[in-house]
Amino acid sequence: MRRLLGLISSALRQVTGRAVAPPAEVAPPPTDFTHQVTFDIQKCELHLLEAGPPQRAELTRAEGLRLYRVMQTLRQMEATADQLYKQKVIRGFCPLNDGQEACVTGIEAAITPSDHLITGCHAHSYAHTRGVAVRHILSELTGRAGGVAKGRGGSMHLYTPHFYGGNGSVGAQVPLGAGVALACRYRNTDQVCVAVYGDRAANQGQVFEAFNMAALWKLPCVFVCENHQYGTGTSLARASASPAHYRRGGVIPGIRVDGMDVLGVREATRFAAEHCRSGKGPVVMELLTYRYHGHSTSDPGVSSRQEVQEGRRGQEVQEVRPSRDPIALLKERMLSSNMALVQEFQAVDLVVRQEVEEASRLAKSDPAPPLECLCDHIYCSQLPLGVRGTHPWSRLTSVSQRPPPTPPVHRGQRSPPAPQKHLSTQSV
């Protein structure tokens, strides 16, 4: 067909004396798409398990486009946060998670909204997949009142129902996650808790203490180690005598997964969650992944510490992006299987970019939280509580719920009527 079109174009050029572009290829109608494909995924390495996750994963066209959009949103959100940090709109600590979108998206695709998740300082992406809008995340990063924590939490303290942060203390989320799993078992629910930590936190003593209690009490907890090869700026080989994190649970079964493949992460998480729900106890799941940024946005672009001086990390990033990027991998799978068109992915990219840009604009226009709200929500339900300020003569007040602010009244405008107090039929 291409050859025939070329001959027609050549003939027309001879007749008319000008070049005629061949007609564009017509996109196949939606009925011509392959709506479901089963893909081969990398076999997981196992510890104390006779069988592991399946080596084939089904993907529908609709789910594939949804996963692509989620991962692209996470990538664009983190890129925008990086820009805002460099513009000094975001201050302080700002750990990014770009490159690890398959871990975040795959885990969320395998658990239910009522399941629980807790993570470390790289929390932006997990907060979004757990239900926090991009605008509220960026508002929190910029310290605005519209943030998910009212501008008082910052990068690491993002919360929503069934998501417990963002924890700044290295490894602290692991025993907290075990505690959430203990609550699930105590209440006799069918929920599991996913406790995510990095390879830097894997050497913390409290991690092994949490492992011991989880194994002893058969807690429904999936301990997920995101192994991106560097703890802060120190390579795994220089910091860990035992690099096989999935074996570190000792008596706890373990799985090592390709963390750059969203389908592989999804299937492994499903397997681990079902293992926990069936009453068999916890699982340690190691995700082999890679992060494009250093530990924080303030670190050098290629990373930090000795690896920068030797130049190895910068070369690694350039090698990983074209060969193992999780977004590109899913896109290539769908294109090669006739599940979508390039134009569809381009349209998703454009929409996501516009949505994140609008979220950034709204975040920057949000007001800063007023000083009188600084100490609010110390308790979830409490009468106003006096709180000492920066010196004994400075007194602030903590309340659990403040009424919405009264809109300003302009000259020539009547004040809004006071709300009427309605008595219930049981009141006297």
C-alpha positions, 0 to 999 in steps of 0.5 A: 500500500505504501509503495502504491501511494508513492507511485500515485504521488510520483505520477501526480507530481509529473502531471501537476509539476508540484509535489503532492503529499501522500494521504495520511494513514487512516486510524483504525476504528475502535472496533479494530483495537485489541481490547485485551492482551495477555503479556509475559512478565518477568519471573519473580525470585522467591523466598520460602514460597513454593509458588509465586505470582503468575508469569503472565498478566492480562491487560485490557485496553481501558485499564492500560490507558488508565494506568498510563494516565496515572503514571504520566500524571505522577511524572508531570506532578513531580516535574512541576514540583521540581520546577517550583522548588527551583523557583523557590516557591517550594521551600525546605525538603522536597523528595521526588519519586519520578522513575518509580511510577510503576511501583506506586501505580502497580500497588494501588491497582492491586489493593482496594480503597479500604486497604491501608498504605503508609510510606516514607518521605517520598510520598507525593505519588502515593498520596495522589493514587490514594485519592489526593488531588494534584492541586492539594498536593502542590498547595501543601508543598508550597505551604498554602491553606488549600493543601491537604494538611492545610499548609502545615505538613509540607512534602512528607506529611500528606494524609487521606483516609487509609493513607498515613503519610509520609514519614520523615523519620527513616524507617519509622513507617515500618513498625507503624504499618505493622501496627495498622495491620495489627488493628486490621487483625484485631478488628477482624477485617479483610483489610491489609496494610502495605508498608513501603520503605526504601533500601536506606531504611532497610538497615534500621533496627526497628524494621527487623523488630516489626518483622519479628512481631508481624511474623509472630502474630501473622499480621496482614502486612505487605512490607514493600522495599523500594530498592532503587540502588541508592540510600540517599546518595550511597550505593547499595553495594557500599551500604548493605552486606545483604543486598537481597532485601526480599530475604531479610524477613528471615521466616517471612516469605519474600518476593523480588519483583521488577519494579519498573514493570507496572504489570509485574508489580500489580500481579506481585502485589495481588499475590502478596495481598491474598497471602495476607488476607488468607491468614498466612501472615506477612510478606516482604516484597522487594521492588527493583526500581530506579529514581531519576532524582537524588534523595531530595530536589536540593541534591545534584541532578545526577545524584550526590556523594561519591557517585557524582564525583566518579560520574557513574550515576549520571551515566546510569540515568541516561541508560535507564531512561531509554531502556527501562522507563516504566511509562515507555514500557507500558506504552510500547506494549500497548502500541505493539499489541494494537491496543492504542494509537500514538495519537491517543497517548499524545492526547493523554500527555497534553491533557495531563500537562494542562491539568497539572499546570492548572493545579500549579497555578491554583496552588500558587494563588492559594493564600498562606494559612493564618497564624491563628490556625497554626496549632489547630487539630492537635486533637481530632475532637476537643474543645478549644485548647490553649497552646504556648507559642514561641515564648511564655507570653505568646498564647495560641488556640487549638480547635478541632473545627473552625467555622468558614471565614465570613466573606468581606462586606463592601461599601453599599453592600448589605451584610449577609444574614446571620444563620438561623438556629433551627430547633429539632423536634426533640428540643424544647 
